[in-house]
Amino acid sequence: MALKSVYKPDTELLAMSLKSLLEQSGIQAMLHSFQIPWYDGLAKMMRPEWGEILVDEDDYEQAKEIIDNFLASQSDTGHI
């Protein structure tokens, strides 16, 4: 199983929400944080993303579509 980064959210909350959404759709997802806890936000200053969401390469296209549709629906309502 080769993993591929499908999205780089800017907050942990968004990362967890998208991971849950993917898993509800039958796609296994993993979160990889770029943050370093003891550096108190230094990593966030160096990189604008909180981390990345990883999925199996075989699920990449479906996962991307699910995430894109979710983000589009949220931007239409002004929530993201």
N, CA, C and O of each residue as an XYZ file, in Angstrom:
320
protein
N       0.849     -1.180      0.000
C       0.000      0.000      0.000
C       0.892      1.240      0.000
O       1.602      1.508      0.969
N       0.846      1.977     -1.080
C       1.594      3.232     -1.180
C       0.664      4.385     -0.826
O      -0.453      4.470     -1.337
N       1.123      5.262      0.041
C       0.306      6.396      0.466
C       0.625      7.624     -0.367
O       1.753      7.821     -0.820
N      -0.403      8.445     -0.557
C      -0.257      9.671     -1.335
C      -0.972     10.799     -0.598
O      -2.064     10.607     -0.062
N      -0.356     11.960     -0.574
C      -0.953     13.121      0.082
C      -2.092     13.658     -0.779
O      -1.897     14.016     -1.940
N      -3.292     13.708     -0.184
C      -4.458     14.161     -0.929
C      -4.835     15.606     -0.596
O      -5.487     16.273     -1.399
N      -4.430     16.093      0.580
C      -4.778     17.468      0.965
C      -3.904     17.893      2.141
O      -3.528     17.073      2.978
N      -3.587     19.190      2.189
C      -2.797     19.753      3.290
C      -3.633     20.820      3.993
O      -3.605     21.988      3.605
N      -4.380     20.420      5.029
C      -5.226     21.369      5.752
C      -4.404     22.330      6.601
O      -3.276     22.030      6.992
N      -4.992     23.489      6.875
C      -4.262     24.475      7.670
C      -4.528     24.365      9.168
O      -3.871     25.039      9.961
N      -5.486     23.522      9.567
C      -5.746     23.328     10.995
C      -5.944     21.846     11.301
O      -6.320     21.060     10.431
N      -5.687     21.486     12.541
C      -5.898     20.104     12.977
C      -7.379     19.749     12.939
O      -7.736     18.623     12.591
N      -8.242     20.694     13.293
C      -9.681     20.442     13.278
C     -10.160     20.079     11.871
O     -10.926     19.130     11.706
N      -9.718     20.818     10.869
C     -10.100     20.513      9.491
C      -9.540     19.154      9.077
O     -10.225     18.381      8.406
N      -8.316     18.860      9.467
C      -7.705     17.565      9.136
C      -8.526     16.416      9.711
O      -8.805     15.441      9.013
N      -8.909     16.525     10.971
C      -9.686     15.470     11.618
C     -11.069     15.339     10.994
O     -11.573     14.227     10.834
N     -11.684     16.460     10.642
C     -13.009     16.432     10.013
C     -12.957     15.750      8.652
O     -13.817     14.930      8.331
N     -11.949     16.089      7.852
C     -11.825     15.489      6.524
C     -11.476     14.006      6.617
O     -11.967     13.207      5.820
N     -10.647     13.635      7.568
C     -10.318     12.220      7.775
C     -11.581     11.440      8.106
O     -11.806     10.359      7.561
N     -12.399     11.977      8.989
C     -13.655     11.329      9.354
C     -14.588     11.208      8.148
O     -15.218     10.169      7.949
N     -14.673     12.261      7.355
C     -15.512     12.243      6.155
C     -15.050     11.153      5.188
O     -15.873     10.416      4.645
N     -13.755     11.048      4.974
C     -13.222     10.014      4.081
C     -13.521      8.619      4.620
O     -13.914      7.732      3.863
N     -13.337      8.424      5.914
C     -13.579      7.112      6.506
C     -15.054      6.737      6.449
O     -15.380      5.559      6.296
N     -15.953      7.712      6.568
C     -17.383      7.447      6.415
C     -17.716      7.018      4.991
O     -18.724      6.351      4.756
N     -16.867      7.402      4.045
C     -17.052      7.029      2.639
C     -16.300      5.747      2.292
O     -16.254      5.350      1.128
N     -15.714      5.102      3.289
C     -15.024      3.840      3.075
C     -13.570      3.964      2.655
O     -12.979      2.992      2.184
N     -12.987      5.141      2.817
C     -11.589      5.367      2.442
C     -10.754      5.509      3.712
O     -11.001      6.398      4.527
N      -9.774      4.636      3.876
C      -8.870      4.741      5.014
C      -7.946      5.938      4.801
O      -7.400      6.124      3.714
N      -7.780      6.736      5.832
C      -6.941      7.931      5.742
C      -6.063      8.030      6.983
O      -6.435      7.576      8.065
N      -4.905      8.624      6.806
C      -3.980      8.863      7.910
C      -3.639     10.347      7.949
O      -3.580     11.010      6.913
N      -3.418     10.854      9.149
C      -2.993     12.241      9.308
C      -1.504     12.272      9.632
O      -1.011     11.481     10.436
N      -0.808     13.192      8.997
C       0.616     13.405      9.275
C       0.787     14.878      9.627
O       0.653     15.751      8.770
N       1.084     15.143     10.889
C       1.244     16.515     11.362
C       2.651     17.022     11.068
O       3.634     16.297     11.221
N       2.728     18.277     10.645
C       4.019     18.941     10.459
C       4.432     19.686     11.729
O       5.519     20.262     11.783
N       3.575     19.679     12.745
C       3.810     20.469     13.948
C       4.812     19.787     14.872
O       4.913     18.561     14.902
N       5.543     20.596     15.619
C       6.502     20.111     16.607
C       6.057     20.711     17.945
O       6.307     21.887     18.209
N       5.395     19.902     18.797
C       4.763     20.445     20.005
C       5.656     21.323     20.869
O       5.209     22.377     21.320
N       6.861     20.942     21.109
C       7.702     21.704     22.034
C       8.253     22.985     21.418
O       8.903     23.762     22.117
N       8.012     23.230     20.127
C       8.449     24.474     19.497
C       7.337     25.519     19.425
O       7.515     26.569     18.808
N       6.199     25.243     20.047
C       5.118     26.212     20.229
C       4.779     27.011     18.971
O       4.831     28.241     18.982
N       4.432     26.315     17.888
C       3.960     27.002     16.690
C       5.026     27.405     15.694
O       4.699     27.968     14.650
N       6.288     27.137     15.979
C       7.354     27.518     15.056
C       7.180     26.842     13.698
O       7.384     27.477     12.663
N       6.808     25.564     13.689
C       6.615     24.851     12.422
C       5.492     25.491     11.618
O       5.572     25.549     10.391
N       4.449     25.972     12.285
C       3.322     26.619     11.601
C       3.769     27.920     10.945
O       3.250     28.293      9.893
N       4.717     28.605     11.549
C       5.225     29.840     10.956
C       6.060     29.539      9.712
O       6.100     30.339      8.777
N       6.721     28.393      9.705
C       7.587     28.027      8.582
C       6.790     27.415      7.425
O       7.173     27.548      6.263
N       5.684     26.747      7.751
C       4.816     26.120      6.751
C       3.389     26.511      7.086
O       2.986     26.410      8.244
N       2.617     26.954      6.112
C       1.249     27.384      6.410
C       0.286     26.237      6.696
O      -0.805     26.469      7.216
N       0.668     25.009      6.369
C      -0.231     23.879      6.583
C      -0.006     23.254      7.956
O       1.109     23.255      8.478
N      -1.089     22.717      8.536
C      -0.966     21.984      9.792
C      -0.259     20.651      9.551
O       0.550     20.204     10.364
N      -0.582     20.031      8.423
C      -0.047     18.714      8.092
C      -0.628     18.255      6.771
O      -0.927     19.066      5.895
N      -0.787     16.934      6.635
C      -1.342     16.405      5.394
C      -2.212     15.193      5.681
O      -2.065     14.518      6.700
N      -3.127     14.938      4.747
C      -3.986     13.766      4.809
C      -3.475     12.793      3.757
O      -3.340     13.141      2.584
N      -3.194     11.579      4.188
C      -2.648     10.558      3.304
C      -3.683      9.468      3.052
O      -4.380      9.035      3.970
N      -3.776      9.031      1.801
C      -4.662      7.931      1.426
C      -3.894      6.980      0.518
O      -2.848      7.333     -0.026
N      -4.420      5.778      0.361
C      -3.835      4.826     -0.570
C      -3.926      5.400     -1.982
O      -4.912      6.049     -2.332
N      -2.900      5.160     -2.786
C      -2.889      5.679     -4.161
C      -4.143      5.283     -4.933
O      -4.646      6.060     -5.744
N      -4.651      4.070     -4.682
C      -5.845      3.594     -5.388
C      -7.092      4.402     -5.027
O      -8.035      4.462     -5.816
N      -7.109      5.018     -3.857
C      -8.262      5.804     -3.396
C      -8.098      7.299     -3.642
O      -8.998      8.081     -3.335
N      -6.957      7.701     -4.194
C      -6.624      9.122     -4.307
C      -7.688      9.930     -5.050
O      -8.149     10.946     -4.529
N      -8.083      9.516     -6.231
C      -9.036     10.297     -7.040
C     -10.373     10.454     -6.332
O     -10.937     11.548     -6.303
N     -10.884      9.366     -5.759
C     -12.159      9.435     -5.044
C     -12.031     10.325     -3.809
O     -12.925     11.123     -3.525
N     -10.936     10.195     -3.079
C     -10.720     11.014     -1.882
C     -10.624     12.491     -2.248
O     -11.200     13.339     -1.567
N      -9.905     12.798     -3.309
C      -9.766     14.191     -3.762
C     -11.126     14.772     -4.113
O     -11.428     15.911     -3.758
N     -11.943     13.999     -4.805
C     -13.281     14.469     -5.181
C     -14.141     14.726     -3.945
O     -14.844     15.734     -3.880
N     -14.091     13.836     -2.978
C     -14.865     14.001     -1.739
C     -14.423     15.268     -1.006
O     -15.260     16.056     -0.566
N     -13.126     15.461     -0.876
C     -12.600     16.641     -0.181
C     -12.948     17.914     -0.941
O     -13.398     18.890     -0.339
N     -12.748     17.917     -2.251
C     -13.060     19.105     -3.061
C     -14.534     19.479     -2.954
O     -14.868     20.656     -2.824
N     -15.418     18.481     -3.008
C     -16.856     18.747     -2.897
C     -17.211     19.303     -1.520
O     -18.018     20.226     -1.405
N     -16.608     18.739     -0.483
C     -16.870     19.227      0.870
C     -16.409     20.671      1.032
O     -17.149     21.510      1.546
N     -15.189     20.958      0.593
C     -14.657     22.317      0.731
C     -15.458     23.317     -0.096
O     -15.667     24.449      0.342
N     -15.909     22.921     -1.280
C     -16.731     23.804     -2.112
C     -18.057     24.101     -1.419
O     -18.530     25.237     -1.442
N     -18.656     23.085     -0.805
C     -19.937     23.305     -0.124
C     -19.759     24.211      1.088
O     -20.642     25.010      1.398
N     -18.626     24.094      1.776
C     -18.371     24.938      2.939
C     -18.073     26.378      2.543
O     -18.492     27.308      3.232
N     -17.358     26.571      1.446
C     -17.047     27.939      1.019
C     -18.301     28.638      0.502
O     -18.420     29.859      0.605
N     -19.242     27.862     -0.057
C     -20.507     28.444     -0.513
C     -21.328     28.977      0.656
O     -22.055     29.961      0.516
N     -21.206     28.320      1.814
C     -21.965     28.747      2.986
C     -21.174     29.697      3.873
O     -21.710     30.238      4.840
N     -19.900     29.904      3.549
C     -19.069     30.818      4.321
C     -18.486     30.228      5.582
O     -18.003     30.973      6.434
N     -18.513     28.899      5.734
C     -18.000     28.272      6.953
C     -16.504     28.030      6.936
O     -15.903     27.873      7.999
N     -15.884     27.994      5.770
C     -14.426     27.788      5.723
C     -13.798     28.943      4.996
O     -12.578     28.982      4.836
